[in-house]
Each structure stands twice: as structure tokens, then as C-alpha cells.
Amino acid sequence: MGTTYYACSKREWFANFEKLDGGLVLIGDGHTCHMKGIGIVQIKLPERMLRELKDVRYVPQLKKKYDFD
């Protein structure tokens, strides 16, 4: 099973934002995090191309964990 939508923990990355009151996101390790909003995130690609990801969930608790073992 894959990702059903995009999620981002950086509020400042949203070009358009709508607050949400609730909702949970199930993370791959089995934990849940609260969604705080939804919106559009713009990503700059090489050669000045701009890509919009729509309906991105804002999940402030989402963090990337690195394992160096």
C-alpha cells in the first residue's frame, strides 16, 4: 500500500492554506499525528519550472528520522 496523499510539516511552505479542525494521519511506523490544515505547496524544479502539489496535509508533528547504524 502506498501514499494516499502528500503531507508536510513546514507551514511556511504552503502557498495556499486552510485550517482543519481534526483528522489523523497514520504514519508508516504505526503512530498517528494530527492534521492541522490542507493546501497547496509549490516546489521549484530545475530550469525554473514550478510544480504545485494540491491537497497537501499540514502535519506539524511529522519529522524525518535518520538511522546511521
Secondary structure, DSSP 8 states (H G I E B T S, - for coil): ---SS-EES-GGGEEEEEE-S--EEE-TTS-EEE--EEEEEEEEEGGGEEEEEEEEEE-TT--------
